[in-house]
Amino acid sequence: MTKPSLSSSDLSSAAWVLVGMTGNRPALLEMSQGTLALTTKEGRVFEVNVADLTDVTFPWYYFGGGMKLTAAGRHYRISFVRPNGAEMLTARVLEGLGATPFAVLTAVGKITDIGSGRRAGKAWRAALRSVSA
């Protein structure tokens, strides 16, 4: 799992978009200058102003390692703990998506343990406190 990267207003970590009951897609979740963006190997999923997010929750059953949110009218379930058998984004894919060098370093440094995922969830909860329920 990625060690969350945090500056005064920037945060970046590996994440998995949960799809249906058992599916998932590896992603990079980034927040910078009031904008939240989610990128998968297929490309940018969304890029929205943090103030425009709705339904931001950190359900207890994610044990601190995930969140739900609505961005641009679409609901997302996001895990910061790598699901069993899940893919990981590679540096080459991130570079191809135009990710910043910092994002590439963040993704390359992933460690897939539950503790790191929970720390990422805690950092995201703090960063999104103003819009979370």
N, C-alpha and C positions, 0 to 999 in steps of 0.2 A: 504494500500500500504506500502511497505517496505521503511523505511527511508534508503536511500542509505548509505552504509558503505564505507568510503573512508580513505585510508591511503596513503602513498606516491605513491604507484602504485597498490593498491588493491581496488576493488569495487565489491559490491555484492548487488543485489536487486531482489525482486520478479518481475516476468514478465509474460506475456501471449503471446504465439506464436499464431498469428492470422492465421487461416486456412480457405481458401475459403471466402465466403461472410459473414458468420455468426459464423463459428466455431472458437474455441480457445482451447489451452492447457495451463494449469498453468505450470510455469517453474521457475527456478532459474538461473539468469544470473550472472556469476562471472568472474572477471578479476584479475589475479594474476601473477606477474613476467612475464608480456608480453604475457600471454596466456588468451584467452577468451574462456569460456566454458558455454554451455547451457545444463541444465538438466531438464527433465520432470519426472513424476512418472514412465514412461516406462524406464528411464535410460538416459545416456549421449547422447545428440543429436549431439553435436559437441564439439571439443576441438581443437582450432587452435591458431597459433601465431597471435597476433594482426596485425603484418606487412603483413600477408597473407589475411586479410579481404579486400574485394572489395565492391564497390557500397554502401558504408556506407552513408546514408542520414537520416536526421531528418525532414521529410516533414511537411510543415506548417499546413496541415490539421490534423496532430496528435496533434496540439496545444501544442507542447513541451513534450508530454507524450508518445512518441513512436519513433521508428526508423526502418529503413530497412537496410539490409546488406546481403552480399553474403559471406558464409563461406564454405570452402571445395567444392566450385562449386555449392552450393545450396542457393537459395534466401529465406530469412526469413523476415517476418513482425512481429515486436515485440512491444507490448504495455506495458507501465509501469502503466497504469491506468486499474484497473480491469474492464473487460467488464461486462455488465449486465448479471446476471445469471451465471457468470463464477465460476468454482471451484477454490479452493486455495490449494496449496501444504501444507501438514501437516508435522509436525515435524517427525512423525513416518515414513512417506514416505521418507523424506530427509535422515534420519538416515539409512534407508534400502538401500539407494543409495550410502551410504558411504560419505555423505556430512560432512564437518567439523563441529564441535560444533558451531563455529561462524556462519556458514550458517544456521544451525538449529535455533539459536537464532534470526537471521535476519528474517527468514521466519515466526517464531512464532509471532514476533512483528509487523506483517503487519497491516496497517490501510488502508482502501480502499477508500481514497478520492482523488479527482482530483488533489488537490494541492500537495500531496505527490508524485503522479505519475509524475507531471510536474517537481518537484524537482529532482526526479530520472533521468528523461530525461535530465535535465540540467547537472547533474553530469556525465552521460554517454557521453553526447556531449563533455564536457570538457576532459574526459578521452580518448576519441577516436578522438580528434581533428586532430591528425597527419594522420589519415587514412580517415577522413570523407570529403565529397565533399563540 
